[in-house]
Amino acid sequence: MTNNRHSDGSSLLKKYLEGKCTAQEKALVEEWYLNLGENKVPADNEMIADLEELQKRLKQITANQPYAKGYIIALAAAILAFFTIGVIIYSQRNNDQQNKHELFVDDITPGSNKALLSIDGQPAIALDGKNGGIVSKDNSVGYNNGTTITETEHVKTITLSTPAAGQFEVILSDGTKAWLNALSSITYPATFTGHERQIQLTGEVYLEVAKNAQKPFVIHTAQQRIEVLGTSFNVNTYNDNGYTYTTLVNGSLRVTDTKTRHQVLLSPGQQAIVNGKDAIEVSTNGIEDSYTWKDGLYVLHEETLSQYALKIERWYDVEVDMGPYGNRRFSAIIPRDAKLSEVLQAIELKSNVKFTREGRRIVAMR
């Protein structure tokens, strides 16, 4: 790390100790600290003193974080990269000197709160991005600030969808919460009737399902039927590589492949991988990577550049061509509020792949 980055790292650490960090900066310092080896402590007495103070404050992090031990081991290589990347982002945002690199010219901002709402198949209306979510009640749909969007006395079906570079939240009439990633949708009834609470979704959605043992919650996707009693989990149906992923955080899930009819019952910390051909695979490797997007972070552990490129395309509404470098693997933790230039520089830093940009098309090059 250069002296410049060291200085910025010290400043970021002091911001943390003073309680002035943003949520992303706070996560940056905590995750970096958790994986800091003794041989990587900076040779700076003042910063070492700050680290000792940080140690006192962070003793309980692993105890309070689900699956923290396995998570930290799996991401050990990624975290130190995250600190370096985070310091680059931090210094760029707090440096008055303009970077003339072509990636910074007319820089592309990340996604934001935006979505479309359709009632009973009627033409969709654009929602106000200043309000990051909506609430569906028995007789109305409104923003989470209490403003009514529409009355639903005779409404049967509601669809919330996000475009590229969009995200949004919704609270269903039963209290279930759903977070939609870019290019995703959720279709649900204004009021749940019958013996089951049934919804449909596409793309990627994180859900916290309200408990109701007498009325199971059922999710339908193109390849899966997911039965829930009350739990938190992430469903990824982008089908980037021919698979869909259902990741359980807590509670229990029964996942059924709608083509093969194969079923699995998931326990917390497990992920069901469905391809519509083979038996459902159950994995426990790096599952936390699957849902950190909800909290504003992309966690990448030995992910190929071609796979990460798809995430970049959805979140920044761009086209990315990794060319012959698509199979190179990349580990880092990157805030979702980083500008595109910062993300590409992070990749350049860790993989030695350079990029050129023409409008909204990004091409990897030597």
Buried (B, 14 or more C-beta within 10 A) or exposed (E): BEEEBBBBBBBBBBBBBEEEBEEBBBBBBBBBBBBBEEEEEBEBEEBEEBBEEBEEEBEEBEEEBEBBEBBBEBBBBBBBBBBBBBBBBBBBEEEEEEEEEEBBEEEBEBBBBBBBBBBEEEEBEEBBEEBBBBBBBEBBBBBEEEEEBBEBEEBEEBBBBBBBBBBBBBBBBBEBBBBBBBBBBBBBBBBBEEEEBBBBBBBBBBBBBBBBEEBBBBBBBBBBBBBBBBBBBBBBBBBBEEBBBBBBBEBBBBBBBBEBEBBBEBEBBBBBBBBBEEEBEBEEEBBBBBBBBBEBBBBBBEBBBBBBBBBBBBBBBBBBBBEEBBEBBBBBBBBBBBBBBBBBBBBBBBBEBBBEBEEEEBBBEE
